[in-house]
C-alpha cells in the first residue's frame, strides 16, 4: 500500500501509473479523504488536550460546577469525534488499498502482445507430447475424479508423478538446508491482517484470489510466503541476527479469479498445489 505522503509528493506519477495500469481509483479523492481525516484528528487532539487540562484542575479539591459540566460535554463530543475519526481512517484505508504501485518507465504498456523479449536461450522445440496427455496415459493424474469431489481444476496425482513430486520436494529441501535455511511447516490459513500486510489486496471482490473462511477472519494461504511474512509480525529484530533464512512447505490454495485458468489445460492455474518457499529476512 502506498503511503499518502508518497502519493502527495508524487501525485503526477501515481495518477499516471494508476491510469496506465487500468485502475479506476480517484487519486484526488484519496487526498480529499486524507484532508478530512486530518481535520477530524485535529479536533480529537484538541478535545483530548482540554480533557486532560480539566482532569488536572479537578484534582485536590471540589471542582467548580461549570468545570464538571464542561468535562461531561467534552466526553460526549470526544466520543462522537473519535467515531468520526475511525470512520474517516477506514474510508481512507479502503481506498488506499485500490491504489496500484507505480510502474517503471521502461515497462511496456498493454497485454502480452506488447511484451519485449529480453533474452532467448536454447532451441524452441515445435514437437512433443502434451504433459497432460503424457501423464494421463500412464494413469499419473486424474482431473475427472478431482472435479467430482472438489470441482474443476482440482486433481489427484498418482503413482510415479506423486512420487516424483515428493522426490523433488526432498531434493529441494536438502539443497536449502545446505545453504542454512531453517525448515518450517506453516499454517494453511492466515488472518486478514497478515493477508493485507503481505500485499495480497484484491482490487475488487471478484478478483480476490484467496478462499475466505465464512464467519472467521481467516483465508486459505495462496503461498507459504504469507505465514512466513507474518512469522515475525510486530517484532523488532536486531541487525546482527540477520539474515534469517526460512524454508516453508505448504499446500497453496488459489481461486485463480478471472479468466487466467480458462484457457489453460492440465497442471497450470490449478486451485491447489504444494510448494517449498525460500524466504529471507534481511537488510535492504
N, C-alpha and C positions, 0 to 999 in steps of 0.2 A: 504494500500500500504506500503510495507516495505521500510524503509529508506535505501539509498545507503550505508551510513556508517555502518548500521547494517549488510548489505549484505557483505561488505568488512571484517568486524570483525568476521563474522560467515559464511565464504564462504563455508566450507565443509558441514555445517548443512543445509544451504539454497539449495545447489546443491543436497544433499541427499533428502530433502523434496520435491524438485521440481520433481526429478526422481520418487520417491515413490508415488507421487500424480498423476503421469501420464502426467505431463506437458512437453511440448517440448521447453520451454523457454531456450535460450542460456544465462546462467548467466555470462559467460566471456564476451559476447557481451554487457551486461549491464554495466560492469565495463569499457569496452573499450569506450562506448558512454559517460560515466561519465568523463573519462580522456579527451576525445575530448572536452566535454563541458567546463571543467576546463581550457584547453588551450585557447579556444576562449574567455572565460571570462577574463583571464589574459590579453589578447591583448586588449579587450574592456576597461578594467580598466586602462591600461597604456595610451591608447588614450584619455580617459576621463580626466585623470590627466594632460596630456600635454595640452589638450584643455583648461582646467581651468587655467593653468600657462600662456598660451598665452593670454587668456582673461584678466588676471590681468596686464600683461605687456602692453596691448593695451589701458589701462585706462589713462586718464590725459595727452594726447599728441598725436602727429601724429605718428602712428606705422610705423616701417620700412617695405618696400615692401616685403622683404623676410618673415617677420613675418605674413603679411596678406596672402601671398601665402601658407605658412605652415598651417595657420588656415583653409584655403579652402581645403587643402589636407587632413587634419585631419577630417574635417567634412565629406568628401566623404568616407574616409577609415572607419570612425566610423559607418556610415550608413550601409556599407557593412558588417562589423564585427557584428553589433547588429542584423542584419538579420540572419547571420550565427549562432549567439548565440541562437536566438529564435528558429531556426530550430533544433539545437542540443538539446535544452531543451525539445522540443516537441517530438523528437525521443526517448529520454531517458524516458520521462514520459509515452509514449505509451507502451514501452517495460516493464517498471516497473509495469504497470497495469496487466501484464501477469505473474508476479512472485507470486506464492502462499505463504500463511503464512506457517511457519514451523510447523511441527507436533510433538506431544509428543511421547516419546519413547514407551509408553505403548499402543499406538493406533494400533490395528491390521491392517495389510495391506491386501487389497483385497476387494472383493464385500461383499454383505450381508451375504454370506455363511461363511465369516471369522469373523462375529460379535461375541462378547463374551457376554454371559448372565451375567449381574451383579446382578440382583435381580429378584425374582418372588414373586408375591403377589396374593392370591386368587386362585380360581379354573378356569381352562380353560374349557369353555363350548364348546361342539362339535356340538350342535344343536341350531337352531334358524332361524328366518326368515330374509332374506337379507333386509337391510334397504331400498333399492330402491324398492323392491317388496312390502314391507310393506307400504311405502309412496304412491306408485303408485296405490295400491289397494284402497286407501282412497281418491285418487284424490288430493293429497297434493303437488305433484311435477310434472312438465311437461317438460321433456327434449326434446321431439319431437318438440313442438312449440318453445322452446328456440332455437333449432337448425335451425328452419325455419326462425326465424327473425334475428339471430346473428351468427349461425354456431355451430359446435359441442362443447360440454362442456359448453354451456350456458343453463340456465333453468329458469323456473318460480317456485317460492314457492307460495302455495295457502292455504287459509283457516287455518286449525289447525296448520300446520307446519310453515306458515308465522307468525301466532300469537305467536307460541312458540318461534321463533327466536326473535321476538320483546320483549317477556317476559324475555327471557334470557339476552338480552341487558339491559333491565331496571333493572333486578336483579344485573347484574354485575356492572352497573353504580352506583346503590345505595351502593354497597359494597366499591367501590373505593372512593366514596365521603366520606364515613365513615372514611376512612384512610387518608383523607386530600388531595386527588388528585384534581386538577383543571380540569374540563371537557372542552374539546375543540372539535369543528368540524374543519376539516383541508382541505386545497386544495387537490383536487384529481389529481393534476399534479404538478410536480416539474421540475426544470431546471437540466441540465446535471451536473452542479457544485454540486448541492445538492446530486444528484444520486451517483456521484463518491465519495463525502465526506462521504456518508453512507457506502461505500464499496460495492455497487452493481455494480461491474465492470464485464461485460461479458467477458469470456475467448475468445470467438470468437463471431462474429455477429450472427451465428446460435444459440449460446447458450444464447443469451440475453433473459431474462425473462420479459423485460418491453415492453410495447406498446409505441412506439415513435410517436409523432405528426409530420407529414410531413410538412416541411417548418418552423417549430418552434423549439426552443431549449427547448422542453418540452417532458416529458414522463408521462404516467399514473402511479400512485403510485401502488406498489405491497403490500404496508403496510403503515399504518399511521406512522410507525417508521420514514419514510423518511421525511415528512414535519415536524415532531416533532424534528428530529435531526437538521434540518435547521432553526428551530424557533429562536435560539439564535446564529446563524451563525454570525461571525465577531464581537461578543460582548464579553466583559470581565465581568464575574460575581463574585462579592465579595463572599468569602467563607462563611461569616456569613449569607448569604441569601440561602445557600444550606441546605438540598436538595430542588430542585424544582421538584414537582411531577405533572405530566400531564396525563390525560386520553384522548386519541384521538380516535374518532369514524370516520370510513370512509368505503367506498367501496374499495375493493382491486382488482387490475387487474393484471393477470399473464398469460403470454403465455404458461407457463409450457412447455418450449422448451425441445427438445429431446424426449425421449420415456417414460418420467415419467408418463404421463397420458394415455399412450396407452393401458395398461393392467389393469387399474383401472375402476371400474364401480360405477356409482352413484355420490354421493356428495363428491368425492375425486378428487384432481387435476383439479378442475374446473377453468374457466378463470375469474370469478368474484364472490366475496363473501363479506360479511360485517364483520367487526371486531372492537372490542374495545381493544385498545392498551394501556398498562400501561407503563409509561416512567419516568425515574428519572435522573435528572442531579445532580450528587453527587460527593464527593471526592472518590478517589480510595479506 
